[in-house]
């Protein structure tokens, strides 16, 4: 049975979800209309011809391949408009003004780095809410949006924050990740794994040198999107960002053929207009995380202790990938132990301190297990995955540097765990 059962969407503006789960429909390109927890949320709608007017007569005239499935003024009772970044097909002045006029109570959530552009595009300052990567905004009681970094070929930052974001929407027992425009970036799976994403909404129009040379940054390929959905353990994936501009699209017939040949654990499909998808919740045990280093003597128990001190929302343990020095070694109440095969189905996330530990974990990992594997260093800075080096044999400065890295990484991870579990 599909994770995302589909049904006809006969009345485009109307959308409602039951007391649990979510309902969503595709608005074309990266746009989605989502009913979640009593909220109507619109993400990245492009429902005008703003770009055709801007680029008429150029090499890429931005003429629509498909008409808007709904007029922006017909989207009434919208509670939130979410814009992942400032490109016009995601923050469209031709859509924003009529949508906000039709839904007088709607607010707009946008990157802090794009405050000026959002106001220029028609968002009243008193209806604008700003956010940056790693931050969470409560959209309503029991419904939240957490901003994730995105790399629209490049991960761009200004003094105000990240220019490109995605949003993790949580509520009523389900989690939906709209990645925004992005390519794979180091640490991406680690940032998403604590959320136990049910549905990933990912762009699949790909990228190439011709588009890049003409100022058209690209996105995930279809194969990368499926691999990313599997890497974060998503139950389902909807590919989008195609079928609008002929120079920047994916042939859906070819895409479905390619999907059929991919061995995906996620229920992966391409978005369609005129269809509603129902996403139902599944129960989860308490989030559990295992920290791993070579000997389970210093780095992994310290990381486990720091995370446990910062978050009561998850169960945390530590272990070693090697069996030397393991018997009887104590750090306070800690007793060193080695990773077991059972750990890969006991824990949701297993984090190595360095690439040596991660490689050993990947070699030990059984097929079709529950755990996602990653590096703790991924939480130090988006787009970077440094090793947290073993301080054994180093001086006091080396020891302090390791302590600082572990403290900063676990602090960031604790914030993500809190957003993913509360």
Rosetta blueprint (number, residue, H / E / L):
1 X L
2 X L
3 X L
4 X E
5 X E
6 X E
7 X E
8 X E
9 X L
10 X L
11 X L
12 X L
13 X L
14 X L
15 X L
16 X L
17 X L
18 X L
19 X L
20 X L
21 X L
22 X E
23 X E
24 X E
25 X E
26 X E
27 X E
28 X E
29 X L
30 X L
31 X E
32 X E
33 X E
34 X E
35 X E
36 X E
37 X L
38 X L
39 X E
40 X E
41 X E
42 X E
43 X E
44 X L
45 X L
46 X L
47 X L
48 X L
49 X L
50 X H
51 X H
52 X H
53 X H
54 X H
55 X H
56 X L
57 X L
58 X L
59 X L
60 X L
61 X L
62 X L
63 X L
64 X L
65 X L
66 X L
67 X L
68 X L
69 X L
70 X L
71 X L
72 X H
73 X H
74 X H
75 X L
76 X L
77 X L
78 X L
79 X L
80 X E
81 X E
82 X E
83 X E
84 X L
85 X L
86 X L
87 X L
88 X L
89 X L
90 X L
91 X L
92 X L
93 X H
94 X H
95 X H
96 X H
97 X H
98 X H
99 X H
100 X H
101 X H
102 X H
103 X L
104 X L
105 X L
106 X L
107 X E
108 X E
109 X E
110 X E
111 X E
112 X H
113 X H
114 X H
115 X H
116 X H
117 X H
118 X H
119 X H
120 X H
121 X L
122 X L
123 X L
124 X L
125 X H
126 X H
127 X H
128 X E
129 X E
130 X E
131 X E
132 X L
133 X L
134 X L
135 X L
136 X E
137 X E
138 X E
139 X E
140 X E
141 X L
142 X L
143 X E
144 X E
145 X E
146 X E
147 X E
148 X E
149 X E
150 X L
151 X L
152 X L
153 X L
154 X L
155 X L
156 X L
157 X E
158 X E
159 X L
160 X L
161 X E
162 X E
163 X L
164 X L
165 X E
166 X E
167 X E
168 X E
169 X E
170 X E
171 X E
172 X L
173 X L
174 X E
175 X E
176 X E
177 X E
178 X E
179 X L
180 X L
181 X L
182 X L
183 X L
184 X L
185 X L
186 X L
187 X L
188 X H
189 X H
190 X H
191 X H
192 X H
193 X H
194 X L
195 X L
196 X L
197 X L
198 X L
199 X E
200 X E
201 X E
202 X E
203 X E
204 X L
205 X L
206 X L
207 X L
208 X L
209 X H
210 X H
211 X H
212 X H
213 X H
214 X L
215 X L
216 X L
217 X L
218 X L
219 X L
220 X L
221 X L
222 X H
223 X H
224 X H
225 X H
226 X H
227 X H
228 X H
229 X H
230 X H
231 X H
232 X L
233 X L
234 X L
235 X L
236 X E
237 X E
238 X E
239 X E
240 X E
241 X L
242 X L
243 X L
244 X L
245 X L
246 X L
247 X L
248 X L
249 X L
250 X L
251 X L
252 X H
253 X H
254 X H
255 X H
256 X H
257 X H
258 X H
259 X H
260 X H
261 X L
262 X L
263 X L
264 X L
265 X L
266 X L
267 X E
268 X E
269 X E
270 X E
271 X L
272 X L
273 X L
274 X L
275 X E
276 X E
277 X E
278 X E
279 X E
280 X L
281 X L
282 X L
283 X L
284 X L
285 X L
286 X L
287 X L
288 X E
289 X E
290 X E
291 X E
292 X E
293 X E
294 X L
295 X L
296 X L
297 X L
298 X L
299 X H
300 X H
301 X H
302 X H
303 X H
304 X H
305 X H
306 X H
307 X H
308 X H
309 X H
310 X H
311 X L
312 X L
313 X L
314 X L
315 X E
316 X E
317 X E
318 X E
319 X E
320 X E
321 X L
322 X L
323 X L
324 X L
325 X L
326 X L
327 X L
328 X L
329 X L
330 X E
331 X E
332 X L
333 X L
334 X E
335 X E
336 X L
337 X L
338 X E
339 X L
340 X L
341 X L
342 X L
343 X H
344 X H
345 X H
346 X H
347 X L
348 X L
349 X E
350 X E
351 X E
352 X E
353 X L
354 X L
355 X H
356 X H
357 X H
358 X H
359 X H
360 X H
361 X H
362 X H
363 X H
364 X H
365 X L
366 X L
367 X L
368 X L
369 X L
370 X L
371 X L
372 X E
373 X E
374 X E
375 X E
376 X H
377 X H
378 X H
379 X H
380 X L
381 X L
382 X L
383 X L
384 X L
385 X L
386 X L
387 X L
388 X L
389 X L
390 X L
391 X L
392 X L
393 X L
394 X L
395 X L
396 X H
397 X H
398 X H
399 X H
400 X H
401 X H
402 X H
403 X H
404 X H
405 X H
406 X H
407 X H
408 X H
409 X H
410 X H
411 X H
412 X H
413 X H
414 X H
415 X H
416 X H
417 X H
418 X H
419 X H
420 X H
421 X H
422 X L
